[in-house]
Amino acid sequence: MKTAKALVLIAGLIGLRPTASTGQELGELLNTVGSQYGSMYTTPLTNSLGADLNSGLFHTAKTAKGLFGVNVYVGARIAGMMVNPQDQYFDLVFPSSVNFAYSIGNTSYDLNLPAEFRVDNAPTVFGGRAAPTATAHVSLDTTLVYQGNPVAVSIDTTFSQQLIGGLVKTQIAPVIIPHASIGSIFGTDFVIRWLPEISHPDYGHIKLRGFGFRHSLSRHIPALPMDVAVSAVWQELDTGSAAAGDFNMNLRTLAYSVIASKQLLLVTVYGGLQRERSTVDYSYQFVDLESLTGERVDVEFSHQGSLRNRAVVGVTLNLGPFITNADFSFGEERVASAGIGFGF
C-alpha cells in the first residue's frame, strides 16, 4: 500500500491494524468522492476521535506533593467510543454528471448529462468493506444537429457508479494516547499530551500536542469529605499524507471538567462532569472520474464532534509507583477508557 497509511499513522490514532484487508487507506479512498459523500462517510470518525481524545483526562482529583516535593505521572490512555450500528451506514442522494456517447450514423456525440445518483446503505468509515454502487436514471429529450439538420433524440438509460467501502467494520473505535502530568504548584497539576511530529514521504505525518491543568478546590475548602478539582485540557492532532491526494486531517479539542474522588487504601474512586467540544477539518483532492478531463478538485469540510457533555465514573488502583485506572463515560456518546502508568 502506497502511503503508509495514514493507517499506520491513523493506526496510532484509531487503533486500526494496517493490513491489506482494509483495502486502501483513508486518504486514497476519499480522493474518489466529493465533499457531500466524504462528509457523510467520515462523520463517525469525527465523533470517535473527538470523544476518545477527550477521554482519560483524569484519574483522581487529588493533588499533593510526591517524591522530592513533586508529583509526576507518565503513562498512556486507551479510549474507545462505542459506534452505534446506525452510524455504520447511510443513505444519500447526490447530484453529479455523466459522460454519454450517442451516435447518429457515423457521427458520435459526447454528451455531459446531469444525473442524480442514489445510494442506500452505503458504509461509513466504520461500516462494511464492500464498495456500494450508486445508480441514476437519466431520461432526456433533446435535439442534436446531424449534417446540418436538427434530429430529435430521446435518451432513457440508467448509470451506475461504484463508490468506496468502509475502512474497517467495528463497533468500537479506540485510540492510544500518551499522557503525563506534573505538579503540584499551589494545588495545580499540569497535564501534557504530546507526540512529536513523525513524517515520512511514503507514510505521511502525524503530530499530537495537548496541554492543560487540574487545580484542587479541596485545598481552599479543607472540610470537604472528598477531593474536588477542576480541569481544562486543549489538544490538537494533525495527520495526513501527500501521497494520498494531499489528504490532511486536523482535530482540535477542548474539555472542562469538575472532578471528585475518594481514596480508600489502594483504591481511588472518582467521577466527574465534563463539558467539551471537538472540531475536525478534512481536506483532500477529489478526482472527478466523470468529468471529461478527470480533473482534480480541492475538497474541504469541517465537522463538530457529537459529544458535548458527559458524566464519568471510574476507579484507580495505586500499587506503589504503578498506577492503573479504568472508567466509563456517557452522554451523547458512550466511551470506555483505561490508563496505565507510573507515578510518584
C-alpha positions in Angstrom: 0.0 0.0 0.0 1.3 3.2 -1.2 1.1 5.6 1.7 1.8 4.3 4.9 -1.0 4.6 5.8 -2.4 7.3 7.4 -3.4 3.8 8.5 0.0 3.3 10.2 -0.5 6.9 11.3 -4.1 6.8 11.9 -3.4 3.4 13.4 -1.7 5.1 16.3 -4.8 7.1 16.4 -7.7 4.9 15.9 -6.1 1.6 16.8 -6.6 0.0 13.4 -4.1 -2.6 12.1 -2.8 -1.5 8.7 -3.4 -4.8 6.8 -4.3 -5.5 3.2 -7.8 -6.4 4.3 -8.6 -2.8 4.9 -8.4 -2.0 1.2 -6.9 1.4 0.8 -6.1 3.9 3.4 -8.4 6.8 4.2 -6.9 9.4 2.0 -6.8 7.2 -1.0 -10.4 6.3 -0.5 -11.6 9.8 0.0 -9.9 11.2 -3.1 -12.5 9.4 -5.3 -15.6 11.0 -3.7 -16.8 14.6 -3.4 -17.4 16.7 -0.3 -21.0 15.7 0.4 -20.3 12.0 0.3 -16.9 12.4 2.1 -18.7 14.3 4.9 -21.3 11.6 5.5 -18.6 8.9 5.2 -16.3 10.4 7.9 -18.9 11.6 10.4 -18.4 8.6 12.8 -14.6 9.1 12.6 -15.0 12.7 13.6 -17.2 11.7 16.6 -14.9 8.9 17.8 -11.7 10.9 17.6 -13.2 13.8 19.5 -14.8 11.6 22.1 -11.7 9.5 22.5 -9.2 12.3 22.8 -11.3 14.0 25.4 -11.3 10.8 27.5 -8.9 9.7 30.2 -8.0 13.3 31.1 -8.0 12.5 34.9 -7.9 9.5 37.3 -8.1 11.4 40.6 -9.0 14.8 41.9 -6.2 14.8 44.4 -3.1 17.0 44.1 -0.3 16.5 46.6 3.5 16.7 46.9 5.2 13.4 46.0 8.8 12.4 45.9 11.2 15.3 46.2 8.1 17.6 46.6 6.9 16.9 43.1 4.1 14.8 41.6 5.0 13.1 38.3 2.9 10.7 36.2 3.9 9.2 32.9 1.7 6.7 31.1 -0.8 6.1 28.3 -4.5 6.1 27.9 -6.6 3.8 25.8 -10.1 5.1 24.9 -12.8 3.7 22.7 -16.1 5.2 21.7 -18.9 2.7 21.1 -20.0 3.1 17.5 -23.8 2.9 17.1 -24.9 0.4 14.4 -26.9 3.2 12.7 -23.7 5.2 12.3 -22.1 2.4 10.2 -24.3 3.0 7.1 -26.1 5.9 5.5 -28.3 6.8 2.6 -27.6 9.6 0.2 -28.9 11.3 -2.9 -26.3 13.5 -4.6 -26.2 15.4 -7.9 -23.5 14.6 -10.4 -23.0 14.4 -14.1 -22.2 11.5 -16.5 -20.5 11.3 -19.9 -22.7 9.7 -22.5 -21.7 8.8 -26.1 -24.6 9.0 -28.6 -24.2 8.1 -32.2 -26.1 9.1 -35.3 -24.8 7.5 -38.4 -21.1 7.7 -38.3 -21.1 10.8 -36.1 -20.5 10.4 -32.3 -21.7 13.0 -29.8 -20.1 13.2 -26.3 -22.8 14.4 -24.0 -22.3 15.5 -20.5 -25.7 14.9 -18.7 -26.8 15.9 -15.3 -27.7 12.9 -13.1 -29.0 12.4 -9.6 -27.4 9.4 -8.0 -28.8 7.5 -5.1 -27.1 5.0 -2.8 -28.7 3.1 0.0 -26.9 1.5 3.0 -23.5 2.9 2.0 -20.8 2.1 4.6 -19.2 4.9 6.6 -15.6 4.7 7.5 -16.6 2.1 10.2 -19.0 0.2 8.0 -18.6 -2.9 5.8 -15.7 -3.0 3.4 -17.7 -3.9 0.3 -17.9 -0.9 -2.0 -21.6 0.2 -2.7 -23.0 1.2 -6.1 -24.9 4.4 -6.7 -27.4 4.4 -9.5 -29.0 7.2 -11.5 -31.9 7.1 -14.1 -31.5 9.6 -16.8 -34.4 10.4 -19.1 -33.9 13.3 -21.6 -35.4 14.5 -24.8 -33.1 16.8 -26.7 -32.1 17.9 -30.2 -28.8 17.2 -31.9 -27.5 18.7 -35.2 -26.6 16.0 -37.7 -25.2 17.1 -41.1 -26.8 20.5 -40.6 -30.2 19.2 -39.7 -31.8 19.0 -36.3 -32.5 15.5 -35.1 -34.8 14.7 -32.1 -33.1 12.4 -29.7 -34.6 10.6 -26.7 -32.3 9.2 -24.0 -33.6 6.8 -21.4 -30.9 4.9 -19.5 -29.5 4.0 -16.1 -26.0 4.7 -15.0 -24.1 3.2 -12.1 -21.1 4.4 -10.2 -19.0 2.4 -7.7 -18.2 4.3 -4.6 -16.0 3.4 -1.6 -16.2 0.8 1.1 -15.5 1.3 4.8 -12.0 1.3 6.2 -12.8 -1.2 8.9 -16.0 -2.6 10.3 -16.1 -2.1 14.0 -18.4 -1.1 16.8 -15.7 0.4 18.9 -13.1 2.9 17.7 -10.1 3.0 20.1 -7.2 5.5 20.4 -3.9 5.2 22.3 -2.8 8.5 23.8 0.4 9.3 25.6 -0.4 11.1 28.9 1.7 12.8 31.5 1.2 15.3 34.4 3.5 17.2 36.8 2.8 19.2 39.9 1.7 20.3 42.4 2.3 24.0 42.3 -0.2 25.8 44.6 -2.5 22.8 44.2 -2.2 22.7 40.4 -1.0 19.8 38.3 -0.1 20.4 34.6 -1.3 17.9 32.0 0.7 17.1 28.9 -0.2 15.0 25.9 2.5 15.0 23.2 3.7 13.1 20.3 6.5 14.7 18.3 5.9 15.0 14.5 6.7 11.8 12.7 7.0 12.2 9.0 7.9 10.0 6.0 7.4 10.7 2.3 5.6 7.4 1.8 3.9 7.2 5.2 2.7 10.7 5.7 2.9 12.6 9.0 1.3 12.7 12.4 1.7 15.1 15.4 -0.2 15.4 18.7 0.1 18.2 21.3 -2.1 18.9 24.3 -1.8 21.0 27.4 -4.0 21.6 30.4 -4.2 21.8 34.2 -6.0 20.3 37.1 -6.5 22.6 40.2 -7.6 21.4 43.6 -10.6 23.1 45.2 -10.2 21.0 48.3 -7.1 22.9 49.4 -9.3 26.0 49.6 -12.1 24.1 51.5 -10.4 21.6 53.8 -13.7 20.5 55.3 -14.8 18.7 52.1 -15.2 15.0 52.7 -13.5 14.1 49.4 -11.0 15.6 46.9 -12.6 18.0 44.4 -10.8 19.7 41.5 -11.4 21.5 38.2 -9.5 20.9 35.0 -9.2 22.2 31.4 -7.3 20.5 28.6 -6.7 21.6 25.0 -5.4 19.2 22.3 -4.6 19.3 18.6 -3.9 16.3 16.4 -2.7 16.7 12.8 -2.2 13.8 10.3 -2.2 13.3 6.6 -0.3 12.1 3.5 0.8 14.0 0.4 0.8 10.6 -1.4 -2.9 10.2 -0.9 -4.3 13.2 -2.8 -2.9 15.7 -0.3 -5.1 14.2 2.4 -5.0 16.1 5.7 -7.0 15.9 8.9 -6.7 18.3 11.8 -8.5 17.8 15.1 -8.9 20.3 17.9 -10.5 19.6 21.2 -11.2 21.5 24.4 -12.6 20.0 27.6 -13.6 21.4 31.0 -14.2 19.1 34.0 -15.3 19.2 37.6 -13.8 16.1 39.3 -14.4 14.4 42.7 -12.5 11.4 44.1 -12.2 9.5 47.3 -9.1 7.3 48.2 -9.8 4.1 50.1 -6.5 2.4 50.9 -5.0 1.3 47.5 -8.2 2.2 45.5 -9.4 5.6 44.4 -13.0 6.0 43.3 -13.5 9.0 41.0 -16.1 10.7 38.9 -16.7 13.9 37.0 -18.9 16.1 34.8 -17.3 17.3 31.6 -18.2 19.9 29.0 -16.3 19.6 25.8 -16.1 20.3 22.1 -14.1 18.9 19.1 -13.7 20.1 15.6 -12.2 18.1 12.7 -11.1 19.7 9.4 -10.7 17.4 6.4 -9.0 18.3 3.1 -8.1 16.3 0.1 -8.2 16.3 -3.7 -11.3 14.7 -5.3 -10.6 13.1 -8.7 -13.7 13.7 -10.8 -13.8 10.5 -12.7 -17.0 11.5 -14.6 -15.5 14.7 -16.0 -14.1 14.9 -19.5 -10.6 15.8 -18.2 -10.6 13.7 -15.0 -9.7 17.0 -13.2 -8.7 17.1 -9.5 -10.9 19.2 -7.3 -9.9 20.5 -3.9 -12.3 19.4 -1.2 -12.5 20.8 2.3 -15.1 20.4 5.0 -15.4 20.5 8.8 -17.3 18.5 11.4 -18.2 19.2 15.0 -18.0 16.1 17.3 -21.3 14.9 18.6 -20.2 14.6 22.2 -20.7 17.8 24.2 -21.5 16.7 27.7 -20.5 13.6 29.6 -20.5 12.1 33.1 -17.5 9.9 34.1 -17.3 7.2 36.7 -14.1 5.2 37.3 -11.7 3.6 39.7 -7.9 3.8 40.1 -5.6 1.2 41.6 -2.4 2.5 43.3 0.3 -0.1 43.6 3.3 1.9 44.6 4.7 3.7 41.6 2.5 1.5 39.3 -0.9 3.1 38.6 -3.8 1.8 36.6 -7.3 3.0 36.1 -10.5 2.4 34.1 -13.6 4.5 33.6 -16.8 4.8 31.6 -18.4 7.9 30.4 -21.8 8.5 29.0 -23.5 11.4 27.3 -24.3 11.9 23.6 -21.8 9.0 23.1 -20.5 6.2 25.3 -16.8 5.9 25.8 -14.7 3.4 27.8 -11.2 4.4 28.9 -8.3 2.8 30.7 -4.9 4.0 31.7 -1.6 2.5 32.8 1.5 4.4 34.0 4.0 5.2 36.7 3.9 8.0 39.2 5.3 9.3 42.4 
